[in-house]
Amino acid sequence: MRNEFEKELSKRICPRFGSISVQMGFITEEQLKRALSAQIDDHISHKRHRLIGQIMFEKGWMNFEQIDLVLIELSKELKNQIPLWEEDLRHDSLSV
């Protein structure tokens, strides 16, 4: 059950987490590609799903403080987004 939750969470934030990590200068684009590749390899091999930040930490590319800073930035971005169901409601009300 926990693994499914982590997979769903990863689908929603993984690309943003990686992009923000690169933008903040914590990792390189090449490191991001390698971390994403490791995540895909885990999936193909039916290994336990690891969040992208966990992979970066395990490889020594990021520390806990950097991961926290990226998560803070990510949470700011997510707060500014309109949930999909709200967009659907707005679209429906405009077409009436």
N, C-alpha and C positions, 0 to 999 in steps of 0.2 A: 504493500500500500504506500509506504513512504517513497519507494522508488518511483512509482507512478506520479506522485505529487512532485518530486524533484524533476522528472521529465517534463511535466506540464509547465512548471516554473521556468525551467531552462528554455523551453520553446518561446516563452514570452519575453524573457530578459536577456538571454545569452547574446544575441547579436548586439544589443545595446551595451551590455556590460563590456564586451570586447572592444567595441568602437570607442566607448568612453575611456577605457584603459589606455588605448593608443593615443587618443586626443590629449589625455592628461600626461602623456610621456612616461607612463609606468612600464609599458611593454612596446615592442616593435610590431609592425604588421606581420612580420615573419613568425614571431612568437605566437601571435594570435592564430595564425593559420595552423601552426603546429599544435596548439591547444585544441582547436576545433577538430583537427584530424584525430587527435587522441580520443576526443569525445565520441567521434564517429566509430573509431576502432573498438571502443568499449561497447558500443551499441551492437555492432556487427558480431562481436565475440560473446554477446549475451552476458557481459560483465555488469556489475552494479553501475548505475548512471552516476556520473560525477558532474557537478556544476562547473562551469568554465573557470570561475574564480578558484575553486578547489584545485583544479589542474594546474593553474598558474602558480598557486602557492606551493604545491607539491614539487613543481619543477624549480622553485626558487626564484621565479621571475617577479613575484609580487609578495609583499608582506601583509600582515593583517591590517595595518593602518591604511595602506594603499587600497586594499579591498573595501574597507569601510568608507573611504573617501569616494570611491567609485559608486558604491551603493547609495550614498547620500545624494550624489549627483543624479543617479538613476531615479531615485524616488522623487526628486524635484521634477524631472522630465515626465514621469508617469502621472504626477498630480496635475500637470498642465494638459494632459490628454483628455479628450472627451471619450467616455466609454462607448463602445460600439452600439450598445442597446440605446443609449441616449441619441446617438446620431440617427439611428433608425426611427426613433420617435420624432425627431425634428424633421426628418425627410418626409415621414408620413403626414405630419401636420401641415407641411408646406404644400403638399400635393392635393390637399382637400379643398 
